[in-house]
Amino acid sequence: MAIEIEGFYLVSSYITKYSVIELKSTGVGDEYCEVVLQKVPLPAWQQLAHCLIDGKKPCAMLETLEKNIFKLWYLSIWYPLTKQWYEQCCHDFENVSLSSFNVDDTNPTVISARAYQQGLVWRTLGSHPMGAQEPGFASWAEPPVNLLRNDAQHD
């Protein structure tokens, strides 16, 4: 059994607070789903999905997974789960084997150049990924948009 892509988008929408349509529009959901499928024991993913869809607070172990998926969507980086995390998984879920995962991996991984460009961080900040998109012809001639409104007059 694998993680279904539609379910992945639904759970990801609970985690990121972006709609399923917005997440699909990034075009990188399949890549992210594949990463989660490779790095996360299926029972842990299923338990997290049930908690979020049912409106329950995940336990600490699943909360760590939730944060990792959040960072995956926003930063396009997979931060490895710790060996202790995998050991806890093996303890909590009887069908999880430690040998199925590279528990000694400690290096964060950028998923892809395309994923970096589509990271939710850029949408959230109203910005664009450095080195990946032009700001627009002659945009330097316009004053920057003031995102912080200050009605007080300054002398």
C-alpha positions, 0 to 999 in steps of 0.5 A, spaced: 500 500 500 502 506 498 500 514 499 495 516 495 496 523 491 489 525 493 490 524 500 497 527 500 494 533 498 489 533 502 493 532 509 498 537 506 493 542 506 491 541 513 499 542 514 500 548 510 493 552 510 494 552 503 488 549 499 488 543 495 488 547 488 493 551 491 498 545 492 496 542 486 498 548 482 505 548 484 506 542 480 511 539 485 506 535 489 508 528 486 515 529 488 514 531 495 509 525 495 515 520 493 519 523 498 515 522 504 513 515 501 521 513 501 522 517 508 516 515 512 513 509 515 506 508 512 503 507 519 506 513 521 503 517 515 496 514 516 496 516 523 498 523 522 493 523 516 487 521 521 489 525 526 489 531 522 482 530 518 479 528 525 481 535 528 485 531 533 492 533 536 498 529 533 502 526 539 509 528 539 512 523 534 507 525 529 508 532 530 515 532 528 513 528 522 508 534 521 513 539 521 517 536 516 512 536 511 510 543 513 518 545 511 518 540 505 512 544 502 515 551 504 522 550 503 522 544 498 527 541 503 527 534 507 530 535 513 532 527 516 528 524 521 532 522 527 534 515 529 530 516 535 524 518 531 525 511 527 526 507 533 519 510 536 516 508 530 518 501 530 516 501 538 509 504 536 507 500 529 509 493 529 510 492 522 515 498 521 522 495 520 528 500 522 532 496 516 527 499 511 530 506 512 536 510 512 536 512 519 544 515 519 542 520 514 543 527 517 543 531 511 538 536 509 536 535 501 533 540 497 528 536 493 529 539 486 531 546 483 523 546 480 521 545 487 525 550 490 522 555 485 515 553 487 516 553 495 510 556 499 515 560 502 515 565 496 508 565 495 507 567 503 512 572 502 509 575 496 516 574 493 520 570 488 525 565 489 532 568 488 536 567 482 530 563 479 525 569 476 526 576 474 522 581 478 520 584 471 522 589 466 524 596 469 521 594 476 527 597 479 524 604 477 518 603 481 518 604 489 517 598 493 511 596 495 510 598 503 507 592 506 507 595 513 502 600 513 503 606 517 498 612 517 502 616 522 506 622 519 513 623 520 517 629 519 
